[in-house]
């Protein structure tokens, strides 16, 4: 037995490849690599997943809001430190 790994466009190429392999009478298994995080450390993966959950739950701020808040903090710092 041999193992063949093929990366294809899931939407377009997968149905064609499945039909071809079936027609050839070959057994095959399809592995979905959507959870392939590569070499990222587990802590980074968990952080990304937490961030995605925040986005889905609406726990985000717009760029404009964050920039306005940072500009306020910078102005307060400068005023406090005489700069």
Phi, psi and omega in degrees: 000145178235154177248133179239126177251127181229129174258122183223165173291115187300320184289315188265313188274332185299312180300323180293314180296317178301315180298318180296312181296321178296315180299327179280354179076023181266142174277141180211160179227136181253124178253129179270121183261025181294340178261017180279108182263008178063225184264014181294141176293154183303322180298321179293318179298315179297322178296317178296315179298320178296319178297318178296322177295321177298317179298313181298327181273358178081016180270067181223167175233149178287160177301317182299317180297312181297316180296319178297317179296318180293320178297322176298313181297319179295316179298318178297317179298313181297318180295317181293325184258012176062038180243000000 
